[in-house]
Amino acid sequence: MQQLIISTGSNISPRGYFLNEAHSLLEKEFGRSSSHSLIYGSDAWGFDGLPFLNQVLIFKCQLEAQEVLEKILDIEESLGRKRNPS
């Protein structure tokens, strides 16, 4: 079994809600996180906006990288994330 390390973050209000909801949804997909960081703040970089709340989560996982990515993108979409092409 491998470690899956995911960095989460939100700058959309209510930031704490979205961060906690992401944590919950990730645990539904990958099982309980084996470890996680404290929640910390960081300034938005490259654009104006609310500062981010961030957290790192660690899971034990047997999925391939593409499967993990698809699940994460589905979670982002379910939380209303809109990706802007750059």
C-alpha positions as CSV (number, residue, x, y, z in Angstrom):
1,M,0.0,0.0,0.0
2,Q,1.3,3.4,-0.9
3,Q,0.9,6.8,0.7
4,L,-1.4,9.3,-1.0
5,I,-0.6,12.9,0.0
6,I,-3.1,15.5,-0.9
7,S,-2.8,19.2,-0.3
8,T,-6.2,20.9,0.0
9,G,-7.1,24.6,0.0
10,S,-9.9,27.0,-0.3
11,N,-10.3,30.7,-0.7
12,I,-14.0,30.7,-1.3
13,S,-16.2,31.7,1.6
14,P,-17.0,30.0,3.8
15,R,-13.4,28.7,3.5
16,G,-13.5,26.5,6.6
17,Y,-16.6,24.8,5.4
18,F,-15.2,23.9,2.0
19,L,-11.9,22.7,3.5
20,N,-13.7,20.4,6.0
21,E,-16.2,19.2,3.4
22,A,-13.3,18.3,1.1
23,H,-11.6,16.4,3.9
24,S,-14.9,14.5,4.6
25,L,-15.4,13.6,0.9
26,L,-11.8,12.5,0.5
27,E,-12.2,10.2,3.5
28,K,-15.4,8.7,1.9
29,E,-13.3,7.9,-1.2
30,F,-10.0,6.8,0.3
31,G,-10.8,5.8,3.8
32,R,-9.8,7.6,7.0
33,S,-6.7,9.8,6.7
34,S,-3.7,8.3,8.4
35,S,-2.5,11.8,9.2
36,H,-3.1,15.4,8.5
37,S,-1.6,18.8,9.1
38,L,-3.0,21.6,11.0
39,I,-5.0,24.1,9.0
40,Y,-2.9,27.1,8.0
41,G,-3.4,30.3,6.0
42,S,-1.6,31.7,3.0
43,D,-2.0,34.7,0.8
44,A,-3.4,34.3,-2.7
45,W,-0.7,34.3,-5.3
46,G,-1.0,35.6,-8.8
47,F,-4.5,37.2,-8.3
48,D,-6.5,39.2,-5.8
49,G,-8.7,37.3,-3.5
50,L,-9.3,36.0,0.0
51,P,-6.3,34.3,1.6
52,F,-6.4,30.5,1.4
53,L,-6.9,28.0,4.2
54,N,-4.7,24.9,3.5
55,Q,-4.3,21.4,4.9
56,V,-2.3,18.4,3.9
57,L,-4.0,14.9,4.2
58,I,-2.3,11.5,4.1
59,F,-4.1,8.3,3.1
60,K,-3.1,4.8,2.5
61,C,-4.1,3.9,-1.0
62,Q,-3.8,1.2,-3.7
63,L,-5.3,3.1,-6.6
64,E,-3.4,4.2,-9.7
65,A,-2.6,7.9,-10.1
66,Q,-5.3,8.4,-12.9
67,E,-8.0,6.9,-10.6
68,V,-7.0,9.2,-7.8
69,L,-7.0,12.2,-10.0
70,E,-10.5,11.4,-11.4
71,K,-11.9,11.0,-7.9
72,I,-10.3,14.3,-6.7
73,L,-11.7,16.1,-9.8
74,D,-15.2,14.7,-9.1
75,I,-15.0,15.9,-5.5
76,E,-13.9,19.4,-6.6
77,E,-16.8,19.5,-9.1
78,S,-19.3,18.3,-6.4
79,L,-18.1,21.3,-4.2
80,G,-18.7,23.7,-7.1
81,R,-15.1,24.4,-8.2
82,K,-14.9,26.1,-11.5
83,R,-11.6,25.6,-13.3
84,N,-10.5,28.5,-15.5
85,P,-8.4,27.5,-18.5
86,S,-5.1,29.4,-18.5
